[in-house]
């Protein structure tokens, strides 16, 4: 073996990996880890999770015959190593970039991506479906679900385990136990797994027996299987409680060191010979092999650009720039909670990302991280509301989809005062199609009793949050806002109540009316300013609410204007623009309406600016729509010549 030549760069597919000697796998793992560090330090992405499963990734592709055998990577940001080993190494620099690789497993991208996994806790259910189908077709196919990064706290994971336990299908669940999602794991499951992993008596005994049985040569695997069958009863005796997974008819093995690639390959080979549902518990360290990522696992979950030598994060933002909407939320809810003791904060494992950690630090007894469990978060909030509390349930827009039934059945149907703060609304950027939050306007506005709002700026977010907790509010209240910075630096103004369902006129005009909802109103305002000195006079309304709509404002608009443009960062089909068209039809008006927003397809990854431009509701897209709708010649201001000239629109 030539130690001076990279082994990783000889691997184009897992078939190449399987040609190596087992002793080479340690080196391959080291090279794979360094490759991830090299690329992600300059091309930001999810970092710590993929570093933590490097050895597991190598072992899985070495032992199993992928892509015939199926590996499903739950919480797909574990899968960078998987992508690199499965033919995408040379293109990995395009990861999460516009027209590049997706940051998550994607079936249309590679035959090795057995299932798309951008949201957590879906792997066991999908694996069971694949295993049942393979059995029906008479195939001898291994199916592996790798679940980790907090995903075992979600209800669907246990629904899958419950079903798989009685289906008796041949699936292997690997629990990647790193004790953290983005923030440290919470809840009884975390404590249960800690009990298992810290039982020194049990683990010392298990390791000794496992190693001893290995001396029997070719009979070793059979003797180990026999020992595994005896093991479950022994575990109950030592651990003082029955094993949860074995109680669901899974054969439980572990915990084992998830960073010992040679031991992992031997164990996985043994797992292949065991029929039925089984679970291998692997202990890993998130950020393994990069000191700063191990020490600050939350920050290095997705750190942005960083110096790969020092670990210093390269922050391109300036302290004087406007704050992110998330910071405005975090500081505002803390300020409101200090004045209103009924307010509580809830997040499903996103306390840092959504900035609820500010309130959690000051008021831990009134702030709840419920784990990756959106359905539970919503119904828990409903329970609090029945007792007079005012829960602010902060869930990313893409993840509230997972709790839609609870929003309808448990909150809206009972008309409970729950405030939904939907973070990351609209186009989120590099996380791509699995994480964009552009459906909530459409599905929230259809729910009776639901107040649906979107602030145009930081001050509006602050005032909507203030309004939502007033005594006069008795209904569920949704406030959605995007990822990233607002347009206002001086935002911390005295609170002001916003009248429910009341729009505001930003600028007056006579020829065309532009109606916007949420942050895209800033693009409209900039576009309209360029027409201020021209022959087209454009009015701009910030509608603020999709439900209830400001009917007085809309009556005024339709009576005056025959040309109307709507702008939103939500799906056009059924969204804000559709609501305006419905109003026009219901009230017998007739006007030419152009709707700008997100078209009827799943938008992929890229920067927010690139994706907004693609969808056509950036400032230039809005200007183009106004010019086309004007349909005549305007006095167009040519800044390069500092003069006016006639220019076709």
N, C-alpha and C positions, 0 to 999 in steps of 0.2 A: 504494500500500500504506500503510495507516494504522499507523505504527510505535508508536502509543500503545495499540493494542489487541492483546491476546494472540492469537497464531495458534493456539497449542495448544488453547485453549478453543473454537476453531471446528472442531476435528477430533474427530468422533464415531466415524469409521471410517477405515480407510486410503484409501477412495475419496475422502474429503474431503482427505486429505493429497496425493493424486495430482493434485488440481486446482490446487495451488499452483505457482508458478514455481520452478524449481530454485534460484534465488537466495534463496528464503525458507527453504530447508532448514537453513541455518546458524542462523537465528533459532529455528526450531522445535526444533532440537537443544538450544540453550541453554535454552529454556523448559522442555523436557522434563527436562533434567538438574536444573534448579532445582526443578521440581515433585517429583521423586523425593526431593531433599534435604529439601524442606519437609515431606513426608508421613512419610518414614522417620525423621526426627529425633524425631518425637513418637510414631510408631507403629512400634516396632522391627521390623526385618526384615533381609534380606540387602541390603547396601548397595553395597559396592565393585564387585561383579561387574556389576550393572546400570548403574552410572555408566560403566563402561568400554566398554559397547557401545551407548551412546546414538546416536552417529552411524551405526553399523552398522544399528541397528534402524530408524532413519528411512530410511536408504538402501534397505534391503530392502523395506520396505512401499511405498516410492515407486516402485521399479522393478518389483516383482513384483505380479501380480494376485491378492493374497490376498483371501479364503480359498481361491479356486480353486487357485492355486499354493500349495504347502505349505512352511511354514517350521517346522523342528523345532529347538527350543532345548535343546541338551544342557546338563546341569547347570542345571536349570530356574530357578535363582535369578538367571540372566542376564536373565530375561524381564519385569522390571517395566515397562520402557519399552514393550515389546510389548503388555502388558496395557492400559497407559494409552492407547495409540493405537488399540486395537481395542474401543472401546465401554465400557471399564471405568474411565474416569478418575473419574467422579463417585462411584463406589463404591470407589475405591482405598483410601480411609481404613479400609475393613473388611478390608484385606489381612491374612491370617493370624489373624484374629479368629474367635471362635465364631460359626458360621453365616454368616461372611463369605466373601470371596474366598480361594481357596487361594494359598499363597505360591509355587506352581509351576504350570506349564502343566497344564491339566486338560481333557480332551476334553468332558466333560459340562458344563463351565462356559462354553465359547465355541467357535463353529465355527472361530475363528482359531487355537485351540490344536490343532494337527494331531496331537499325540501327547503323552501324559503323560510328563514327564521330571523325576522327583525324584531318581533315582539317575543316576550319570554314565555316559557312554560308550555310550549306546544309540542315539544319533541316526542314525548312519550306517547301521546295520542297518535301522532303521525306515524311513529315507528310501529305501533300496534296495527294500524291500518295496513302498512306495508307488509308486516309479518303475516297477517291473516290472508292477504291477497296472495303472497308467495306460497303459503301452505295450500290454498285452494288450487293453485296452478301446479302443485307438485314440485316446486323449486326448492333446492337446498341453498337458501340464501340467508346469510346472517344480517340482522338488522340491529344497529347500535344507536342509542340515544344518549348524547352527552349533555347532561343538564347541569348548570352551575351558575355562578355569579348571582346568587340570590333567587334563581328561578324556581327552586323547590318550595318557596313560600307561597306560590300562587295556587289557587284552587284547582286549575285545570291539570296541573301536574298530578295531583292526587286523584282526580277523576280518571286520568289515564292509568295510573297505578292500580286503582280499584278495578277497572275493567280488564286490564292486562292480567291481573292476578287470577281471574276466573277463566279468561280465554285460554290460558296455558300455552300461548304462542311462544315461539322461540325468539325472544328478544333479550337484549342486554342493555340495561340502563346503567350508565356510568355517572355517578354523582361526583361532580367536580366541586369539592368542598373547600372553598377558599375563604369562607366566613364573611364575604362582603359582596354586595352588588356594586352600586356606585358608592353609597355610604355603607357602614357596617350593618350586617344583617340583624334583624330584630325578630322577637317572637319566640314562642315555645319550641318551634322546630329547630331554631338555632341552638337553644339550650339542650334539646334532645341529642342533636348531632355532637354537641360538645361533650355530653355525657359519654357517648360512644368513643369519641376520639381521645378522651382523657382517662379512660379506664386502664390504668397501667397494668393491673393484674391480668386483665383479659388480653391485652395486646402483647404482653411479654409471653404469655402462654401460647397464643395463636402463632406468633412468629417462630417460637421454638418448634412447635409441632410441624408447621409448614416446612421449615428448613430440614427438619429431621426426615420427613417423608420424602424429600427430594433425593435422598441417598439411594432410594430403591430403583434407580435407573429407569428403564422403560416401564416399570410398574409404578413409578412415582405418581403419574397423573391419576391412575385408578385409586391409589391409596389416598391421594388428596381428595378425590371426589367422595370417598367413603367418609373421610374426616369431616368434609363439609356438611354431609348429611347429619352427622352427630353434633355438629358445632352449634346449631341453633338452640338446642336445649341447654347446652353449657353456657351460652351467652346470657340466657335469661337468668341463670343462677348467679353468675358473677356480676352482671349489670343491675340486678335487682329489679328488672322490669323486662317485659317481653319486647322483642324487636319489632318496631313499627312495620318495617318493610316485610319481614317474614310473616307478620300478622295479616298482610295483604297477599300472601302466597308467593312472594318473591324470595328466592334464595339470596341471602345477603352474604357478601364477602367483603372483608376489609375491617377497619380502614388500612389502606396501604399508602406508601410514599408515592405521590404522583409525579415526582421528579427523578425517580430511579428508572430510567428507560429500559434497562436490561431486565429488571424484575417485572416491570409492566408487561413486556413482551411475553415473558414466561407465564404470567398470570392470565393474560388475554388468550394465549394458546390453550390454557386449561379451560377458560370460559367457553371457548368454541365447542368443547366436547360435552358441555352440560346442557341438557335440553330444558325447555320451558323458560319462564320469566326469571331473570336473575339481576341483581344489582351489585355493582362493584363500587365501593366507597373509596375515592381517591382524595388524599389530602394534598392540596397545592397551595402555593403562595402567589397571590396576585402581584404581578410585576416582577416575578422571579428573574434574577440575573441582572437587574438594574437597580442598584442600591436605592436611589431616590424614589423609584416607583414602589419598592417594597416598604419604604418608610412612610411615604405619603400616598397611600393607595387611592384615596378619593381624588386627589388632584391629578394623579397620573392615570386615572381611568381614561380620560381623553384630554391630554394636557395642552394640545396645540403644539406649536414648534418649540423645540428645546435643544439645548447644547448636549450632544450625546456623550461628551467627556465629563462635563460638570453637573449635568442634570438641571441646569438653570433654565427656567421657562422663559422663552423670548416673547414678551408681551408687546405687541405692536400698537396697542391702544394707548391713548394719552389720558392722563388723569383729568384733564380739563374737558374731555369730550362728554357729550350727554350720556346719562346712565342707561344701562340696559333696562328693559321693562321688568325683568326679573328682580333687579335691585329695587326698583320703585315698589313692586309688590311686597318684597320682604320688609322694607322699612315702613311701608304704609300699614301693613297688617299689625306690626308690632305697635305702632302709634295708636291705631284704633283699639287694639286689645288692651292697652293701658288705660283707655277711657271707658271701655265697655267690657265688663267682666263676663258677659255671655259669649263672647267670641272665642272660638277654638280653631285651631289649625290642623288640617289633615293632609297627609301626602302618602302616596304609595311608593315609598323607597326613592323619592326624588328630593329630599330635603335640601341638599346643597344646590342641585340644578335649578330648583324653583325659588331658592333663597328663603324657604321657610325655616332654615336653620338659624336665622336671626332670632325669630320668635322662640324657637326650641331652646336656644341658649339662655334666654331671659325668662321664659315661662315654660319649662319642661312639662309641668303638670297640665298645661292647656294645649299642648302640641303633640300630635300623634303621627308617628311613622308606622304604618300598618304593614310594611313589606310590599312586595310586588303582588298586590291584591286589590285591583281597582274595583271589582264588584263589591268586595267587603267594605272598601273605603266609602263608597256611596251609601250603602245601607247602614253602615255605622254612623255616618253623618245624619242619615234620616232618623236613626234612633236618638241621637243627641238633640235633634230639632224637636222631636215630640215632647221633650222635657224642657223646652224653653231656651236651649242653647242656640247659638248662631254659628254653625260650622262653616268655615271657609275651606272647601275641599279643592285643593290644588292638584290638578291632574293634567298631564300633557294632552293636547287635543287629540293626538293619534291614539292615546291610551284610553280616553273616555269612551271610545268606540267599544272597548271591552266590557263596559258596564252600562250599555245603552238600556237594557231591560230594567236595571235597578234605577236608572234615572227616571224612566217612565213609571214603573210599577210602585217603587218604594218611596219616591220623592214627589214627582209631579201629580200622580193620581191622588195622593193624599194632601197635595198642596202644602208641602212642608217648606219651611224657610231655610233652605240650604243654598249657600253661595258657591257656585262652581267657578273657579278661576282656571280657565283653560289656557295653559301656557303653550308655547311653541305652535301657535295657530298659524295657518298659512303654509308657506314654503320654507322649510327649515334649513335647506342647504345640503351639505355633503352627506347627511344621513340618508337622504334619498326617499324613495317611494314608501318604504315601510314606516317612516317617521313624519312625513308631511302631515299637517293638520288642517286639511282643507274641506273636510266633510261636516264639521260641527255646525256651521251656520245653517246648512241645509237640513240636518236632522234635528237640531235643537229647535228651530223655528216651527216645526210641525207639532211640537208637544204642547198640549193645552196647559195653561197656568204658568208656563215658563217665560220669564223675561229674558230676552236674548240681546246682549249689547256688545259693542266693540269700541274701545277708545281710539281716537285718532292720535293721541299723544300722551305723555306721562301725566300731565295735569288731569286729563280726562280719566285716565286709569285710576288715579288717586281719588277723584270725586265719585266715580262709579262705585269703588270699594266702600267709600263713606256712605253713599246713598243706600247701598245694598244692606247695611246693618241697621237702618233706621227702624223705629218702632212701627211706622206705618206700612212697612213692607211685610207681607204675609205669604209671599209666593217664592218658589225657587227662582234664582237669579243667576244667569250665566254671563260671565265677563271673559271675553277671549282677547288675547294679545299675542304678538309674534315673538319669535326669538330675536334678540339683538337690541340695538340701541334705539332710543327715542330720538326726537329731533329737538328736545328742549333741555338745556342744562339747568336753568333756574326753575325747577319744577315743584319744589316743596313750598307750596302756597297754602294759606288757610283753606280748610275744607269748605266745599260748596255743594249743596244738594243739586242733583240733576233731576229734572222732572221726567218721570218715566214715560218713554215713548215720544220724547220731544227732540226734534232735530234742531240744528243750528245753521243759520245761513252764514257761510264763510265769506262769500263775495257775491255781489249782485251783477246781473247781466241781462241782456234782452233777447239774444238769439238762440243760445243753446244752454240747457241746464245739465250739469254733471252732478249726479248723486253718488256719494261714496259712503262706504262703511269701514271703520277701523283705520289702521295705519296707512293703507294706500291713499287715504285722503291727503297725505303730505305730498305724494306725487302729483295729485290733481292740483293742489294749491300752487305748486311750482309751475306746472304746465299752464294753468290759467293766467298766471302773472305774465307769461310771454305773449299772451293775447291782449293784454290790458290796453296797449296803445295801437292795436290793429283794428281792422274793420269788423272783426267778429267779437261780439260781446258775450262772454260766458259767465253764467252764474254757477256757484258751487255750494251744494248743501252737504254737510256732514250729518248723516242720518242718525248715527249713534246707536239706534235700536232697530233690529230686524223684527222683533216681536216685543211689544206691539209696535207696528209701524206708525209714524206720525201721519195720520190721515189728513189732517188740516194742511200740512206742508205739501203732501202729494196732490191734494185737490188744487192748491195754489199753483203748483208746478204744471199740472196737466191743463189747467185753464189758460196758462200763459205761453207754454212752449210746445212746439210741434216736433222738436228734435231734442232727444234726451239720451244721455249716456250714463250707464251705471258702472261703478268700479268696485271690485271686491277682491280679496285674496282667498276666496273660497271657490268651491266647485260651482260652475255656472248652472249646471243641471239641478234645479231645485233650490238654488241659493238666493242671495239678496236681490239680484237682478230679476229672477223669476218671481219673487214676491212683488216687485214693482209692476211687472207685466200682468200678474194676476189682479192687482189693484186696478190697473187700467181697464182690463176686461170686465171686472165686476162692476165698475162704475161707468161703463159706457163711453170711455174716452178713446181717442184715436191719436197716436203719435208714432213717429219713427224712433225706435229705441235700439240702441246698440249696447250690448252687455259685454263688459271687459272683466275677465277673471280667469279662472283655471279651466281649461277645456276638458272635454270628456275623455281623458286618458290618464294613466298613472305617470306622473312626471318623475323623471329619474333624478340622480344626484347632480350636484354642481354647486357653485356659490349661489347665495340668495339672489344676487344681482343677475347672474346668468339665467337663472330659472324664471325670475320675474320678467326678464326681457323676452325669453322664449314664449311665455304665456301672453305677452303683449299688454300688460298693464303697468309697465314702468312709465316714467315721465315721457319718454319719446313715443311710446305706444299710445298714450293718452293724447298727446299733441297730434299724432297722426289721425286718430279717430275724430278729433275735433275738426281738423282740416278737411277730412273726407266728408264728414257730415255737413260741414258748411257748404260744400259743393259750389263754391264760387271763388273769385279772385279776391285775396285779402292783401292789405298792405303789410308785407312781411318784413320784419326788421332784420337786416343783415348786419350782425355785430362785427363781422370781419371788415366790412367797408364803412361801418359807422354811418349808414344812410338807409333810407327807406326806398323800397322798390316794389313794383308790381311783381308778384310771384304766384303762380298757380298753386292752389291748395291741394 
